[in-house]
Amino acid sequence: MSEALLNLTGVGLAFAGNTVLDDVNFQVPEKTVVSLIGPNGAGKTSLFNCITGFYKPQMGSVMFDGREMLKLKPHGVTAAGIARTFQNLRLFNEMTVLENVMSGMHCRSSAGAFAAIFRTPTQRREEKEIDEFSRECLDFCGVDDDVDRLATTLAYGHQRRVEIARALATKPKLLLLDEPAAGLNAGEKQDLVALINRIRDERGISVLLIEHDTGLVMKVSERIHVLDHGVMIAEGTAKEIQSNPKVIEAYLGQEDGEASLEL
Amino acid sequence: MSEQKVLSARLFGPLAVLVENSKARWTAIGAILILMAIGPFIFGQYATVIMTNALLYVVLALGLNIVVGYAGLLDLGYAAFFAIGAYTVGILTQEFGVNFWLTLPVAVLAAAIGGIIIGGPTLRLRSDYLAIVTLGFGEIVRLSARNLDITGKASGISGIEQPYLFGWHIAGYLDFYYVFCVLAILAVFVSVRLANSRLGRAWLYVRHDEDVAEAMGINRVRVKLAAYVIGAIFGSVGGAFFAANLGAISPESFSFTQSVLILMAVILGGMGKIPGVILGALIIILGPELLRDLGPLRLLVFAVGLLLIMLFRPSGIWPGKGAQK
């Protein structure tokens, strides 16, 4: 699996002696949808934060595209090609839909203060590119609202899509989605499945998904990893996971465990 | 709350027109430029001198607006950069006999270096720390100027020569009024250009949510440092011309009160909103002058006025995008 796009080996994270992640190994191959599931508090978002540079694990390595990510700051990780969305919607308030998505293009452009003041030809060309690519990303994610509206005035489901568009605007090779289906209705979840598939097929981007809606996970992922109490307890295809006794045990430990595995 | 909104909408409704309608805005800008050009001949010398000072504050407030308004960094020692500009010009022209125009790039460079030295380490921290450090920096600069021989200690530097520009001796009050007009227009121009750019957007992203901005690939330390240094350069240029205008500078011109006054102009007008910040600077300088007839009560009345504005327009006088509905 050395050719995998993302390769985590022996990642261990602890806060003040409490182990959050323990010797986590896992891979995301190119152009694949991989899901990370597990009960609440299993450490899924912490793992995301380790990959994206927000947390610094004490042990292990995160190799992406042949480079070590643990040495990089979050913005460096994004520039290397890993984009993310957040569990709770975190659009820039008081900014328009388009401006929100434009933020993703920051690390793919370079004009500085002088270029901005004198509006050099290069700067104008770059601004045009930023504008066009941002609109294209919005279009791709099916946001057909007025792009000059304040982002927070959009319907909830549309704000979720703007977040994905914003992440896509960073031109990533790997997209991390943290519970993208939370709060969506059945129809919107269908659209999300289609969007994730298109991100992989049309853009060639790998997707790593954290999601509680197991039905959606089973439908969209090629591989599923199960994290419980900071330990990877299982990995495999949807079928393998559903019949894995360890997984059932982990979920049954919770009150709604049975319900959440029912399909 | 809604009553407040209705009241403020009625009071400031005409301003909202300028935000929404671009034709009205350009007409207003044209009218202001004409008024600026012919103003001195209508209002006389006294008003012109006051107005020159107000224009200086427009430059300073626009500079601080980049730091506070755009990038959201609380800077309590902005007068330090104003001082650096003024003293660089004062020392170089007086002690070393350098031509004023040659000292300008040095003043800009000095402010940029000062900005990097102070901002470099502290901008890595969250912004509360920056407020403390800048407060300290402002005092350090003022106290250094007060105690060093080269800055003339408490009495400062006097007899700073007034510059020539292609044979035009910039000496009279009218000359400096027009110089400051040009400076203010340049400051507005640069602010507008920066605001509508990749860097300007990055400042807003960082101000709204640092973590998300980082996740979008924005180097928050570098972006903040850019804002801080550009703000410093505005202050320094303002200071340089301030020194040339007065011909004499002393440490007391660069006190903490000065920093607060500039910050007040920014907050009063509306952080991040260029016309608002200009208005804020004009109110801060012209307000006390217009109230001069009230005698000893004028500062009290002025303070109450400022409090009322903040009560009814907590995010500044100037209406924001889509704020009026």
HADDOCK unambig.tbl for C-alpha pairs under 7 A between the chains (distance, minus, plus):
assign (segid A and resid 74 and name CA) (segid B and resid 214 and name CA) 5.74 0.50 0.50
assign (segid A and resid 74 and name CA) (segid B and resid 215 and name CA) 5.78 0.50 0.50
assign (segid A and resid 75 and name CA) (segid B and resid 214 and name CA) 4.82 0.50 0.50
assign (segid A and resid 75 and name CA) (segid B and resid 215 and name CA) 5.74 0.50 0.50
assign (segid A and resid 75 and name CA) (segid B and resid 216 and name CA) 6.67 0.50 0.50
assign (segid A and resid 75 and name CA) (segid B and resid 217 and name CA) 3.88 0.50 0.50
assign (segid A and resid 75 and name CA) (segid B and resid 218 and name CA) 5.43 0.50 0.50
assign (segid A and resid 75 and name CA) (segid B and resid 219 and name CA) 5.66 0.50 0.50
assign (segid A and resid 76 and name CA) (segid B and resid 217 and name CA) 6.52 0.50 0.50
assign (segid A and resid 78 and name CA) (segid B and resid 215 and name CA) 6.34 0.50 0.50
assign (segid A and resid 78 and name CA) (segid B and resid 216 and name CA) 6.43 0.50 0.50
assign (segid A and resid 78 and name CA) (segid B and resid 217 and name CA) 4.95 0.50 0.50
assign (segid A and resid 79 and name CA) (segid B and resid 217 and name CA) 5.69 0.50 0.50
assign (segid A and resid 84 and name CA) (segid B and resid 215 and name CA) 7.00 0.50 0.50
assign (segid A and resid 92 and name CA) (segid B and resid 205 and name CA) 6.64 0.50 0.50
assign (segid A and resid 92 and name CA) (segid B and resid 208 and name CA) 6.02 0.50 0.50
assign (segid A and resid 92 and name CA) (segid B and resid 209 and name CA) 6.84 0.50 0.50
assign (segid A and resid 93 and name CA) (segid B and resid 208 and name CA) 6.92 0.50 0.50
assign (segid A and resid 103 and name CA) (segid B and resid 216 and name CA) 6.33 0.50 0.50
assign (segid A and resid 104 and name CA) (segid B and resid 216 and name CA) 5.11 0.50 0.50
assign (segid A and resid 104 and name CA) (segid B and resid 217 and name CA) 6.92 0.50 0.50
assign (segid A and resid 106 and name CA) (segid B and resid 198 and name CA) 6.90 0.50 0.50
assign (segid A and resid 106 and name CA) (segid B and resid 217 and name CA) 6.66 0.50 0.50
assign (segid A and resid 106 and name CA) (segid B and resid 218 and name CA) 6.42 0.50 0.50
assign (segid A and resid 107 and name CA) (segid B and resid 217 and name CA) 5.21 0.50 0.50
assign (segid A and resid 107 and name CA) (segid B and resid 218 and name CA) 6.31 0.50 0.50
assign (segid A and resid 111 and name CA) (segid B and resid 198 and name CA) 6.86 0.50 0.50
assign (segid A and resid 112 and name CA) (segid B and resid 199 and name CA) 6.40 0.50 0.50
assign (segid A and resid 113 and name CA) (segid B and resid 194 and name CA) 6.71 0.50 0.50
assign (segid A and resid 113 and name CA) (segid B and resid 199 and name CA) 6.76 0.50 0.50
assign (segid A and resid 116 and name CA) (segid B and resid 193 and name CA) 5.94 0.50 0.50
assign (segid A and resid 116 and name CA) (segid B and resid 194 and name CA) 5.77 0.50 0.50
assign (segid A and resid 116 and name CA) (segid B and resid 197 and name CA) 5.84 0.50 0.50
assign (segid A and resid 117 and name CA) (segid B and resid 190 and name CA) 5.75 0.50 0.50
assign (segid A and resid 117 and name CA) (segid B and resid 193 and name CA) 5.23 0.50 0.50
assign (segid A and resid 117 and name CA) (segid B and resid 194 and name CA) 6.15 0.50 0.50
assign (segid A and resid 167 and name CA) (segid B and resid 216 and name CA) 6.97 0.50 0.50
assign (segid A and resid 170 and name CA) (segid B and resid 216 and name CA) 6.82 0.50 0.50
